[in-house]
Amino acid sequence: MPRKSSQSVASSRASSAPIDPNMPDWWNDRKKAERRREADARKAALREKNERKKIEAGNVYSYSRGDRSGGITRMSVGKMNREQGERGGVHSGVVVGAVHATDADYYRVDNKGKKKLKNMNMDYMDVADDRVNKKATAEEELQGRSLLDLVDRGTLMVGCCLILIVIIAVTIPVALISEDEPYVAPPVPDPPTSSPTHSRLPDYWPIFDRLVTVAGGEDILSDPTTAQNRALNWLVYEDGMELGASKDHLHQRFVLMVIYFISGPWTPVEGRLEWGSPVHECEWEGIYCKDVEELEEELQGRVDELLEVGREDGIKIDVPQRIINRLHLRQRLVSGEVPAEFSLLYYLQHLDLENNKLIGALPTPLYKLFNLQTLFLEQNELTNVDAIGEYRHLEHLALSKNAFQGQLPESFRNLQKLKTLYLHTNAFTGEVFEILKDFKSMELLDIAFNEFEGTLPTELGEMSNLTSFFAGHNQFEGQIPQEIGQCTNLKEFQVDGSHDIGGKIPAVLGQLTKLEFLKLDTCAFTGELPSQIGNLANLTFMDVSSNELEGAIPTELGKLTNIVTLGLANNDFSGDVPTEFGNFVNLEKMYLQNTDLSGVMPKEVCALRDMGNDTVLEELQVPCDVECDLDTCCTMCS
């Protein structure tokens, strides 16, 4: 064991000797503790003074307490002169060798590489290393340096702020989105199959055999130029449902695709399932189906006749559980002749082909849809419906805006169940009511804009269900029959543009209390306007312009408080404008021009032009003999 030097022993004895031997030990211990605290305070003050000097000099290095690995922490408050560190031979920010010092140990390296202690009151250990005197290389300068050594504090703070801003900018929107729309993980895709999808080729001939009769024979089904062959190949190779030969709706699906290939492609309907979609055909656009049980209940015992007999020519398709009963192909631009394949759907009840590009005559097989109740063929270029009477159960028929000419087909007499009939805007001729006068179930009859002749029959009064009658712009003659007053359900009555219909307007029109629309203009009516018209409280539109009516305007018309449009122009009315017209609180347009009316326009009528009203009188035309302010009341005089 090494011996202590005499100086050490003396120092140790002096520190352990009592300050005052005459005092007790506890007193001496307290005094020693006070002196130690004073010595520590002096040392601390000295360290603080030296530290301030170091700060003023621009470089401060501090050894960590108890760090025996030689690590060093740099506390730089100024810019270090890199050249001074290199001349001193000390690696900037790095000291190697065994070091044991306190937090207050500071050093500086002079040009000769010798360490000079700044605090002479601190114990120290010599730092010895071969590399102290070596010139530091660029790689050694970076060795052991921290981020704080390489980046000044201001730059580091700016970088931290930018990182914080980015974090906030990303986190807040994500949090908001998460509140509104919770994250839903995407579906896991199906794993790839180990082998390709099975071939449909084995299904071809079984399906072929089941379709051959429906298609019209092997030659047609095998001919690649036919729609039947295209439908067959679509079913086998392209249809996403991949039906087998035993499926109950194979025939029905085949017939629909034949129709499509004959008259398509059609205008698609956005958001709807087009024909050929890989779902049941009852889900396709314009197709409506019913279950067999529901149809049986509706037909009241005729379902066996409908489903078992098949078409009259003997062709019968398999009846599926879900049966098509409605086909709505309106405005799909189906072109060409009407496909005869529609008739294969012999259980069809409603067929709507309105507003397409169909031409020619209806094909004979189509008349075999003996269960058809609705047939809409309006707005096409059809020319012939001679066998229309085959549809004995037909209730609703629309043939308007086609290219029909000549007399109405005699077979129309068989359509005794008709409730609505639209024939307007064609070139039909003849005496139409010779056929239609016995249609007792008629509810709506529109035969306007043709060349029909004859008179309006008295049998109109027997159409007790009639609600709408449009017969204008034909070549009718005579008068409106008094029996029209028996049509108490009538809401719309129009015979305008018939120059040979005249006489007096029948007062019995005042009995039609449900009437809302009355159009008798451009005819040959004479006499006075019946006062009974004022009883039509539901009337919203009345036009008797361009006739030969005369006399005073009945004041009873003032009771038509629901009137919106009133046309009395181009007649021989005389006298004043009734003040009762001020009751027309819903009036928007009134035409009184080219008459013999005179006097002053009642202020009650002018008040209807007030913008404060719910409905404003937009147009008020009067004869110039009527005194009326054109700025605040009337809109025109003539």
C-alpha positions as CSV (number, residue, x, y, z in Angstrom):
1,M,0.0,0.0,0.0
2,P,1.6,3.3,-1.0
3,R,2.5,5.7,1.7
4,K,1.0,9.2,1.9
5,S,3.3,12.1,1.7
6,S,4.1,14.2,4.8
7,Q,2.3,17.2,3.3
8,S,-0.9,15.2,2.7
9,V,-0.8,13.8,6.2
10,A,-0.3,17.3,7.7
11,S,-3.1,18.7,5.6
12,S,-5.4,15.9,6.7
13,R,-4.6,16.4,10.3
14,A,-5.1,20.2,10.1
15,S,-8.6,19.6,8.6
16,S,-9.6,17.2,11.3
17,A,-8.2,19.3,14.2
18,P,-10.8,21.1,16.3
19,I,-11.1,24.8,15.7
20,D,-11.4,25.5,19.4
21,P,-10.3,22.7,21.7
22,N,-12.0,24.3,24.6
23,M,-15.4,24.0,22.9
24,P,-17.5,20.8,22.7
25,D,-17.3,18.6,19.5
26,W,-20.7,19.6,18.2
27,W,-19.7,23.3,18.2
28,N,-16.4,22.5,16.3
29,D,-18.4,20.4,13.8
30,R,-20.9,23.2,13.1
31,K,-18.1,25.8,12.7
32,K,-16.2,23.5,10.3
33,A,-19.4,23.1,8.2
34,E,-19.9,26.9,8.1
35,R,-16.3,27.3,6.9
36,R,-16.8,24.7,4.2
37,R,-19.9,26.4,3.0
38,E,-18.1,29.8,2.9
39,A,-15.2,28.1,0.9
40,D,-17.7,26.6,-1.5
41,A,-19.4,29.9,-2.0
42,R,-16.1,31.6,-2.8
43,K,-15.3,28.9,-5.3
44,A,-18.7,29.3,-6.9
45,A,-18.2,33.0,-7.2
46,L,-14.8,32.5,-8.7
47,R,-16.3,30.0,-11.2
48,E,-19.0,32.4,-12.2
49,K,-16.5,35.2,-12.8
50,N,-14.4,32.9,-14.9
51,E,-17.4,31.8,-16.9
52,R,-18.3,35.4,-17.7
53,K,-14.8,35.9,-18.9
54,K,-15.1,32.8,-21.1
55,I,-18.4,34.1,-22.5
56,E,-16.9,37.4,-23.4
57,A,-14.0,35.5,-25.1
58,G,-16.6,33.7,-27.3
59,N,-15.8,30.0,-26.5
60,V,-17.0,27.8,-23.6
61,Y,-16.3,24.1,-23.2
62,S,-17.6,22.1,-20.3
63,Y,-16.7,18.6,-19.2
64,S,-19.6,16.5,-17.8
65,R,-19.3,15.6,-14.2
66,G,-18.1,12.1,-13.7
67,D,-17.8,11.4,-17.5
68,R,-14.9,9.1,-17.8
69,S,-15.3,8.4,-21.4
70,G,-13.8,11.6,-22.4
71,G,-17.1,13.1,-23.8
72,I,-17.4,16.8,-23.9
73,T,-20.3,19.2,-24.2
74,R,-19.9,22.5,-26.1
75,M,-21.7,25.5,-24.8
76,S,-21.1,28.1,-27.5
77,V,-22.7,31.5,-27.3
78,G,-20.5,33.1,-30.0
79,K,-18.8,32.0,-33.2
80,M,-15.8,29.8,-32.7
81,N,-12.7,30.6,-34.8
82,R,-12.2,27.4,-36.6
83,E,-8.7,28.3,-37.4
84,Q,-7.8,28.8,-33.8
85,G,-8.9,25.3,-33.0
86,E,-6.8,23.9,-35.8
87,R,-3.7,25.8,-34.8
88,G,-4.1,24.7,-31.2
89,G,-4.3,21.1,-32.5
90,V,-7.5,20.3,-30.6
91,H,-10.5,18.7,-32.3
92,S,-13.4,21.2,-32.1
93,G,-15.8,19.9,-29.6
94,V,-13.9,16.7,-29.0
95,V,-11.3,15.7,-26.3
96,V,-10.0,12.2,-26.0
97,G,-8.2,10.5,-23.1
98,A,-9.2,9.9,-19.6
99,V,-10.9,12.9,-18.0
100,H,-12.2,13.4,-14.5
101,A,-13.3,16.9,-13.8
102,T,-16.2,18.9,-12.3
103,D,-18.8,21.0,-14.1
104,A,-16.6,24.0,-13.7
105,D,-13.5,22.6,-15.5
106,Y,-12.6,24.8,-18.4
107,Y,-9.7,24.7,-20.7
108,R,-8.3,26.6,-23.6
109,V,-5.6,25.4,-26.0
110,D,-2.7,27.7,-26.9
111,N,-0.7,27.5,-30.1
112,K,1.6,24.9,-28.6
113,G,-1.1,22.5,-27.6
114,K,-0.7,23.0,-23.9
115,K,-3.7,23.2,-21.6
116,K,-3.8,26.2,-19.3
117,L,-6.1,26.0,-16.4
118,K,-8.4,28.9,-16.0
119,N,-9.5,27.9,-12.5
120,M,-6.4,27.2,-10.3
121,N,-8.6,26.1,-7.4
122,M,-9.9,23.0,-9.2
123,D,-8.3,19.6,-9.1
124,Y,-7.5,18.2,-12.5
125,M,-6.0,15.2,-14.3
126,D,-3.6,15.6,-17.2
127,V,-5.1,14.8,-20.5
128,A,-2.7,12.9,-22.6
129,D,-3.3,11.6,-26.1
130,D,-1.1,11.2,-29.2
131,R,-3.6,12.9,-31.4
132,V,-3.7,16.2,-29.5
133,N,-0.8,17.6,-31.6
134,K,-2.1,16.1,-34.9
135,K,-3.9,18.3,-37.3
136,A,-7.6,17.4,-37.4
137,T,-9.0,16.1,-40.6
138,A,-12.4,17.0,-42.0
139,E,-13.7,13.5,-41.1
140,E,-12.3,13.8,-37.5
141,E,-14.0,17.2,-37.2
142,L,-17.4,15.7,-37.8
143,Q,-16.7,12.7,-35.5
144,G,-18.7,12.8,-32.3
145,R,-20.4,16.1,-33.1
146,S,-24.1,16.5,-32.4
147,L,-26.8,18.4,-34.3
148,L,-26.4,21.3,-31.9
149,D,-22.7,21.5,-32.9
150,L,-23.5,21.5,-36.7
151,V,-26.5,23.9,-36.8
152,D,-26.7,27.2,-35.0
153,R,-29.5,27.6,-32.5
154,G,-31.6,30.1,-34.6
155,T,-31.7,27.8,-37.6
156,L,-32.7,24.9,-35.5
157,M,-35.6,26.8,-33.9
158,V,-36.9,27.8,-37.4
159,G,-36.7,24.2,-38.5
160,C,-38.6,23.0,-35.5
161,C,-41.3,25.6,-36.1
162,L,-41.8,24.6,-39.7
163,I,-42.1,20.9,-38.7
164,L,-44.7,21.8,-36.1
165,I,-46.7,23.8,-38.7
166,V,-46.7,20.9,-41.1
167,I,-47.8,18.5,-38.4
168,I,-50.8,20.8,-37.5
169,A,-51.7,21.3,-41.2
170,V,-51.9,17.6,-41.8
171,T,-53.5,16.5,-38.5
172,I,-56.5,19.0,-38.4
173,P,-58.0,18.1,-41.8
174,V,-57.6,14.4,-41.1
175,A,-59.3,14.8,-37.8
176,L,-62.2,16.7,-39.4
177,I,-62.6,14.1,-42.2
178,S,-62.5,11.4,-39.6
179,E,-65.5,13.0,-37.8
180,D,-67.7,13.2,-40.9
181,E,-66.7,10.1,-42.7
182,P,-65.2,7.3,-40.6
183,Y,-62.5,5.5,-42.4
184,V,-63.6,2.3,-44.1
185,A,-61.0,-0.1,-45.1
186,P,-61.1,-1.0,-48.8
187,P,-62.5,-4.5,-49.5
188,V,-60.0,-7.2,-49.8
189,P,-59.9,-8.3,-53.4
190,D,-60.7,-11.9,-54.2
191,P,-57.6,-14.1,-54.6
192,P,-56.7,-15.0,-58.2
193,T,-58.0,-18.3,-59.3
194,S,-55.6,-21.1,-59.8
195,S,-57.1,-22.0,-63.2
196,P,-59.0,-20.0,-65.9
197,T,-62.8,-19.6,-65.9
198,H,-64.5,-22.7,-67.2
199,S,-65.5,-22.7,-70.9
200,R,-69.1,-22.1,-71.9
201,L,-68.7,-24.1,-75.1
202,P,-70.3,-27.3,-73.6
203,D,-73.5,-25.2,-73.0
204,Y,-73.8,-24.1,-76.6
205,W,-75.8,-27.0,-78.1
206,P,-78.1,-27.6,-75.1
207,I,-79.1,-23.9,-75.2
208,F,-79.3,-24.1,-79.0
209,D,-81.8,-27.0,-78.8
210,R,-84.0,-25.2,-76.3
211,L,-84.2,-22.0,-78.5
212,V,-84.6,-23.5,-81.9
213,T,-88.4,-23.5,-81.9
214,V,-88.7,-20.0,-80.4
215,A,-86.2,-18.6,-82.9
216,G,-88.1,-19.9,-85.9
217,G,-86.0,-22.9,-86.9
218,E,-82.4,-24.1,-87.1
219,D,-81.6,-22.1,-90.2
220,I,-82.4,-18.8,-88.6
221,L,-80.7,-19.6,-85.3
222,S,-77.5,-20.8,-87.1
223,D,-77.3,-17.8,-89.5
224,P,-74.7,-15.4,-88.2
225,T,-76.4,-12.5,-89.9
226,T,-79.6,-12.9,-87.9
227,A,-80.5,-11.2,-84.6
228,Q,-81.5,-14.7,-83.3
229,N,-77.9,-16.0,-83.8
230,R,-76.4,-12.9,-82.1
231,A,-78.7,-13.4,-79.2
232,L,-77.8,-17.0,-78.9
233,N,-74.1,-16.3,-78.9
234,W,-74.6,-13.5,-76.4
235,L,-76.4,-15.9,-74.0
236,V,-73.6,-18.4,-74.3
237,Y,-70.5,-16.3,-74.3
238,E,-71.2,-12.8,-73.2
239,D,-74.1,-12.9,-70.7
240,G,-72.7,-12.3,-67.2
241,M,-75.5,-14.5,-65.7
242,E,-74.3,-17.5,-67.6
243,L,-77.7,-19.1,-67.8
244,G,-77.9,-22.9,-68.3
245,A,-80.3,-24.6,-70.7
246,S,-82.6,-25.5,-67.8
247,K,-83.3,-22.0,-66.5
248,D,-87.0,-21.0,-66.6
249,H,-86.4,-17.5,-68.0
250,L,-84.0,-18.5,-70.8
251,H,-86.7,-18.0,-73.4
252,Q,-87.8,-14.7,-72.1
253,R,-84.2,-13.4,-71.9
254,F,-83.5,-14.6,-75.4
255,V,-86.6,-12.9,-76.9
256,L,-85.6,-9.6,-75.3
257,M,-82.1,-9.7,-76.7
258,V,-83.5,-10.6,-80.2
259,I,-85.6,-7.4,-80.0
260,Y,-82.6,-5.4,-78.9
261,F,-80.4,-6.7,-81.7
262,I,-83.1,-6.0,-84.3
263,S,-83.9,-2.4,-83.3
264,G,-80.9,-1.3,-81.2
265,P,-78.6,0.1,-80.1
266,W,-80.8,2.4,-78.0
267,T,-80.3,5.6,-76.3
268,P,-79.1,4.7,-72.7
269,V,-80.8,6.1,-69.7
270,E,-78.4,7.5,-67.1
271,G,-78.4,5.7,-63.8
272,R,-80.4,2.7,-65.1
273,L,-79.5,-0.9,-65.9
274,E,-79.4,-1.3,-69.6
275,W,-80.5,-4.3,-71.5
276,G,-77.8,-6.9,-71.4
277,S,-76.7,-6.1,-67.9
278,P,-75.6,-9.1,-65.8
279,V,-78.8,-9.2,-63.7
280,H,-82.2,-10.6,-64.1
281,E,-84.0,-9.1,-67.2
282,C,-86.8,-7.8,-64.9
283,E,-84.2,-5.3,-63.6
284,W,-83.4,-3.9,-67.0
285,E,-84.6,-0.4,-67.9
286,G,-88.2,-0.2,-69.0
287,I,-89.1,-3.8,-68.0
288,Y,-91.6,-4.5,-65.3
289,C,-92.5,-8.0,-64.1
290,K,-95.0,-9.8,-61.9
291,D,-94.9,-13.2,-60.2
292,V,-97.2,-15.8,-61.8
293,E,-99.3,-15.9,-58.7
294,E,-99.9,-12.2,-58.7
295,L,-100.8,-12.3,-62.4
296,E,-103.2,-15.1,-61.9
297,E,-105.1,-13.1,-59.3
298,E,-105.2,-10.1,-61.5
299,L,-106.5,-11.9,-64.6
300,Q,-109.3,-13.5,-62.6
301,G,-109.1,-17.0,-64.0
302,R,-107.7,-16.3,-67.5
303,V,-104.2,-17.2,-66.5
304,D,-104.5,-20.7,-67.9
305,E,-105.6,-19.3,-71.2
306,L,-102.8,-16.8,-71.2
307,L,-99.9,-19.1,-70.1
308,E,-100.8,-22.5,-71.4
309,V,-102.2,-21.9,-74.9
310,G,-99.3,-19.7,-76.0
311,R,-99.4,-17.7,-79.1
312,E,-102.2,-18.4,-81.6
313,D,-99.7,-19.7,-84.2
314,G,-98.7,-22.4,-81.8
315,I,-95.4,-21.0,-80.7
316,K,-95.0,-21.1,-76.9
317,I,-92.2,-20.1,-74.8
318,D,-91.5,-21.4,-71.3
319,V,-93.3,-19.3,-68.7
320,P,-90.9,-18.1,-66.0
321,Q,-91.7,-17.4,-62.4
322,R,-91.2,-13.7,-63.0
323,I,-93.3,-12.7,-66.0
324,I,-92.8,-9.4,-68.0
325,N,-96.1,-7.6,-68.1
326,R,-94.9,-4.1,-69.0
327,L,-92.4,-2.9,-71.6
328,H,-91.7,0.8,-71.5
329,L,-89.4,1.8,-74.4
330,R,-90.5,5.4,-74.8
331,Q,-87.9,7.7,-76.3
332,R,-85.3,5.0,-76.6
333,L,-85.1,5.7,-80.4
334,V,-86.0,2.1,-81.3
335,S,-85.7,2.2,-85.1
336,G,-87.0,0.3,-88.1
337,E,-90.1,-1.9,-88.3
338,V,-91.7,-3.0,-85.1
339,P,-90.0,-6.4,-84.3
340,A,-92.4,-9.3,-84.6
341,E,-90.6,-10.9,-81.7
342,F,-92.6,-8.7,-79.3
343,S,-95.4,-11.2,-80.0
344,L,-93.4,-14.0,-78.4
345,L,-94.1,-12.3,-75.1
346,Y,-97.7,-13.3,-75.6
347,Y,-98.5,-12.6,-71.9
348,L,-97.5,-8.9,-72.3
349,Q,-100.1,-6.5,-71.0
350,H,-98.6,-3.1,-71.6
351,L,-96.4,-2.0,-74.5
352,D,-95.1,1.6,-74.8
353,L,-93.1,2.4,-77.9
354,E,-93.9,6.1,-78.0
355,N,-91.6,8.7,-79.6
356,N,-89.2,6.4,-81.4
357,K,-88.4,5.8,-85.1
358,L,-90.7,3.0,-86.0
359,I,-91.9,2.9,-89.6
360,G,-94.4,1.0,-91.8
361,A,-97.2,-1.3,-90.6
362,L,-97.5,-3.3,-87.4
363,P,-96.4,-6.9,-88.2
364,T,-99.1,-9.4,-88.2
365,P,-97.7,-11.5,-85.3
366,L,-97.8,-8.4,-83.1
367,Y,-101.6,-8.6,-83.2
368,K,-101.4,-11.9,-81.4
369,L,-100.8,-10.2,-78.1
370,F,-104.4,-10.9,-77.3
371,N,-103.9,-10.0,-73.6
372,L,-102.6,-6.5,-74.4
373,Q,-104.4,-3.7,-72.4
374,T,-102.2,-0.7,-73.2
375,L,-100.5,0.1,-76.6
376,F,-98.7,3.4,-77.0
377,L,-97.3,4.0,-80.5
378,E,-97.5,7.8,-80.5
379,Q,-94.8,9.9,-82.4
380,N,-93.5,7.4,-84.9
381,E,-93.9,7.0,-88.7
382,L,-96.3,4.1,-88.7
383,T,-98.8,3.9,-91.6
384,N,-101.0,0.9,-91.0
385,V,-102.9,-0.6,-88.1
386,D,-105.6,-2.3,-90.0
387,A,-105.9,-5.4,-87.7
388,I,-105.9,-3.3,-84.5
389,G,-109.2,-4.9,-83.5
390,E,-107.4,-8.1,-82.6
391,Y,-106.6,-6.5,-79.3
392,R,-110.0,-7.3,-77.8
393,H,-108.8,-6.5,-74.2
394,L,-107.3,-3.1,-75.2
395,E,-108.2,-0.3,-72.9
396,H,-105.6,2.4,-73.8
397,L,-104.5,3.1,-77.3
398,A,-102.3,6.0,-78.6
399,L,-101.6,6.4,-82.3
400,S,-101.1,10.2,-82.4
401,K,-98.5,11.9,-84.5
402,N,-97.9,9.1,-87.1
403,A,-98.4,8.9,-90.8
404,F,-101.9,7.3,-90.9
405,Q,-104.2,8.2,-93.7
406,G,-107.7,7.3,-94.8
407,Q,-110.6,6.1,-92.9
408,L,-110.3,4.5,-89.5
409,P,-109.9,0.7,-89.8
410,E,-113.2,-1.1,-89.5
411,S,-111.6,-3.4,-86.9
412,F,-111.8,-0.5,-84.5
413,R,-115.4,-1.6,-83.8
414,N,-114.0,-4.5,-81.8
415,L,-112.3,-2.2,-79.3
416,Q,-115.3,-1.8,-77.1
417,K,-113.3,-1.8,-73.9
418,L,-111.3,1.3,-74.9
419,K,-111.1,4.0,-72.2
420,T,-108.6,6.3,-73.7
421,L,-108.0,6.9,-77.5
422,Y,-105.4,9.3,-78.9
423,L,-105.6,9.7,-82.7
424,H,-104.7,13.4,-83.0
425,T,-102.3,14.8,-85.6
426,N,-102.7,12.3,-88.4
427,A,-104.6,12.4,-91.8
428,F,-107.6,10.2,-90.9
429,T,-110.7,10.9,-92.8
430,G,-114.3,9.8,-92.9
431,E,-117.1,9.8,-90.3
432,V,-115.3,8.7,-87.2
433,F,-118.3,8.6,-85.0
434,E,-119.9,5.9,-87.1
435,I,-117.4,3.7,-85.4
436,L,-116.9,5.4,-82.0
437,K,-120.4,6.4,-81.1
438,D,-121.0,3.2,-79.2
439,F,-117.9,3.2,-77.1
440,K,-119.7,3.6,-73.7
441,S,-116.5,3.1,-71.6
442,M,-114.7,6.0,-73.2
443,E,-113.0,8.4,-70.7
444,L,-110.7,10.4,-72.9
445,L,-111.1,10.9,-76.7
446,D,-108.6,12.9,-78.6
447,I,-109.2,13.0,-82.4
448,A,-108.1,16.6,-83.1
449,F,-106.0,17.7,-86.1
450,N,-107.3,15.2,-88.6
451,E,-109.8,15.4,-91.5
452,F,-112.8,13.7,-89.9
453,E,-116.2,14.6,-91.2
454,G,-119.8,14.5,-90.1
455,T,-121.5,15.8,-87.0
456,L,-120.9,15.4,-83.3
457,P,-123.3,12.6,-82.4
458,T,-126.0,12.7,-79.8
459,E,-124.5,9.4,-78.5
460,L,-121.8,11.5,-76.8
461,G,-124.3,12.0,-74.0
462,E,-124.2,8.2,-73.3
463,M,-120.4,8.4,-72.6
464,S,-121.1,9.0,-69.0
465,N,-117.5,8.4,-68.0
466,L,-116.1,10.9,-70.5
467,T,-113.7,13.4,-68.8
468,S,-111.8,14.8,-71.8
469,F,-113.1,15.5,-75.4
470,F,-110.8,17.0,-78.0
471,A,-112.2,17.2,-81.6
472,G,-110.8,20.5,-82.8
473,H,-109.3,21.2,-86.3
474,N,-111.4,18.7,-88.2
475,Q,-114.2,19.2,-90.8
476,F,-117.1,18.6,-88.5
477,E,-120.3,20.5,-89.1
478,G,-123.5,21.2,-87.3
479,Q,-124.0,22.1,-83.7
480,I,-122.9,20.9,-80.3
481,P,-125.6,18.4,-79.3
482,Q,-127.7,19.2,-76.2
483,E,-126.9,15.7,-74.9
484,I,-123.4,16.9,-74.0
485,G,-125.0,18.2,-70.8
486,Q,-125.3,14.6,-69.6
487,C,-121.5,14.2,-69.5
488,T,-121.3,15.5,-66.0
489,N,-117.8,14.1,-65.5
490,L,-116.5,16.2,-68.3
491,K,-113.4,18.4,-67.3
492,E,-112.1,19.3,-70.8
493,F,-114.1,20.1,-73.9
494,Q,-112.5,21.4,-77.1
495,V,-114.0,21.7,-80.7
496,D,-111.9,24.8,-81.8
497,G,-110.8,25.3,-85.4
498,S,-114.0,23.7,-86.8
499,H,-115.3,26.4,-89.1
500,D,-118.6,24.6,-89.9
501,I,-119.6,24.0,-86.3
502,G,-121.9,26.9,-85.3
503,G,-125.3,27.8,-83.9
504,K,-125.7,28.9,-80.4
505,I,-123.4,27.8,-77.6
506,P,-125.6,25.4,-75.7
507,A,-126.6,26.7,-72.3
508,V,-126.4,23.1,-71.0
509,L,-122.6,23.5,-70.8
510,G,-123.4,25.3,-67.5
511,Q,-124.4,22.0,-66.1
512,L,-120.9,20.6,-66.4
513,T,-119.7,21.8,-63.0
514,K,-116.5,19.9,-63.2
515,L,-115.4,21.6,-66.4
516,E,-112.0,23.2,-66.1
517,F,-111.0,23.8,-69.8
518,L,-113.4,25.1,-72.5
519,K,-112.1,25.9,-76.0
520,L,-114.6,26.9,-78.6
521,D,-112.6,29.5,-80.6
522,T,-112.4,29.8,-84.4
523,C,-115.8,28.3,-85.1
524,A,-119.1,29.8,-86.3
525,F,-121.0,30.3,-83.0
526,T,-123.6,33.0,-83.0
527,G,-125.9,34.7,-80.5
528,E,-125.1,35.7,-77.0
529,L,-122.8,34.0,-74.6
530,P,-124.9,31.9,-72.2
531,S,-125.0,33.4,-68.7
532,Q,-125.0,29.8,-67.4
533,I,-121.3,29.7,-68.1
534,G,-120.9,31.6,-64.9
535,N,-121.9,28.4,-63.0
536,L,-118.6,26.7,-64.0
537,A,-116.8,27.6,-60.7
538,N,-113.8,25.3,-61.5
539,L,-113.1,26.8,-64.9
540,T,-109.6,28.0,-65.3
541,F,-109.4,28.4,-69.2
542,M,-112.1,29.7,-71.5
543,D,-111.6,30.8,-75.1
544,V,-114.6,31.7,-77.4
545,S,-112.6,34.1,-79.5
546,S,-113.0,34.4,-83.3
547,N,-116.7,33.6,-83.5
548,E,-119.8,35.7,-84.2
549,L,-121.0,36.2,-80.7
550,E,-122.8,39.4,-79.9
551,G,-124.6,41.4,-77.1
552,A,-123.3,42.3,-73.7
553,I,-120.9,40.2,-71.8
554,P,-122.8,38.4,-69.0
555,T,-122.0,39.8,-65.6
556,E,-122.4,36.2,-64.3
557,L,-118.9,35.5,-65.7
558,G,-117.7,37.4,-62.7
559,K,-118.3,34.3,-60.6
560,L,-115.4,32.5,-62.4
561,T,-113.0,33.3,-59.6
562,N,-110.6,30.5,-60.7
563,I,-110.2,31.7,-64.2
564,V,-106.6,32.2,-65.4
565,T,-107.1,32.8,-69.1
566,L,-110.2,34.4,-70.7
567,G,-110.5,34.9,-74.4
568,L,-113.4,36.9,-75.8
569,A,-111.7,38.7,-78.6
570,N,-112.7,39.0,-82.3
571,N,-116.4,38.9,-81.6
572,D,-119.3,41.5,-81.7
573,F,-119.6,42.0,-78.0
574,S,-120.9,45.5,-77.1
575,G,-121.4,47.6,-74.0
576,D,-119.0,48.1,-71.0
577,V,-116.5,45.8,-69.5
578,P,-118.3,44.3,-66.4
579,T,-117.0,45.6,-63.1
580,E,-117.5,42.0,-61.9
581,F,-114.3,41.1,-63.8
582,G,-112.5,42.6,-60.8
583,N,-113.3,39.3,-59.0
584,F,-110.8,37.4,-61.2
585,V,-108.2,37.3,-58.6
586,N,-106.3,34.5,-60.4
587,L,-106.5,36.1,-63.8
588,E,-103.2,36.3,-65.8
589,K,-104.4,36.9,-69.4
590,M,-107.6,38.5,-70.7
591,Y,-108.2,39.2,-74.4
592,L,-111.1,41.7,-75.3
593,Q,-109.6,43.3,-78.4
594,N,-111.4,43.6,-81.8
595,T,-114.9,43.9,-80.2
596,D,-117.4,46.7,-79.9
597,L,-116.8,47.2,-76.2
598,S,-116.6,50.8,-75.0
599,G,-116.6,52.9,-71.9
600,V,-114.0,53.1,-69.2
601,M,-112.0,50.1,-67.9
602,P,-113.2,49.5,-64.3
603,K,-110.8,50.4,-61.7
604,E,-111.5,47.0,-60.1
605,V,-109.9,45.3,-63.2
606,C,-107.0,47.7,-63.2
607,A,-106.3,46.8,-59.6
608,L,-105.5,43.3,-60.8
609,R,-102.4,44.7,-62.3
610,D,-101.1,45.7,-58.8
611,M,-97.9,43.9,-58.1
612,G,-99.1,43.2,-54.6
613,N,-101.4,40.5,-55.8
614,D,-100.4,36.8,-55.6
615,T,-101.1,36.4,-59.3
616,V,-100.5,39.4,-61.5
617,L,-102.6,40.2,-64.6
618,E,-99.8,40.0,-67.1
619,E,-101.7,40.7,-70.3
620,L,-104.9,42.8,-70.8
621,Q,-105.8,43.6,-74.4
622,V,-108.8,45.8,-75.1
623,P,-110.4,47.6,-78.0
624,C,-109.2,51.1,-78.4
625,D,-112.7,52.4,-77.7
626,V,-112.3,51.4,-74.1
627,E,-110.6,54.1,-72.1
628,C,-107.7,52.5,-70.3
629,D,-104.3,53.7,-69.2
630,L,-101.7,51.7,-71.2
631,D,-99.0,52.3,-68.6
632,T,-100.8,51.2,-65.4
633,C,-103.7,49.0,-66.6
634,C,-104.1,47.7,-70.2
635,T,-101.2,46.3,-72.1
636,M,-102.5,46.9,-75.7
637,C,-105.5,48.2,-77.6
638,S,-106.7,47.2,-81.1
